[in-house]
């Protein structure tokens, strides 16, 4: 396997690990009101959005999955990639 392919595989593995281990149950903790996070619904949809308080509701942006009424977990957005 080439060094470039190995680096790509490592990046994919890191992203998979991040997306499968960083979820926070909304019963345990909520993000800061208005802070952009990833949100996860009980039907398996993932989107970008934020928690709004006062009002205690979720707002969703930019992804096609509609899930704001069924949010069960959230996580911080990953750091953006760096150019090398």
Buried (B, 14 or more C-beta within 10 A) or exposed (E): EEEEEEEEEEEEEEEEEBBEEEBBEBEEEBBEEEEEBBBBBEEEBBBBBBBEEEEEEBBBEEBEBEBBEBBBBBBEEEEEEEEE
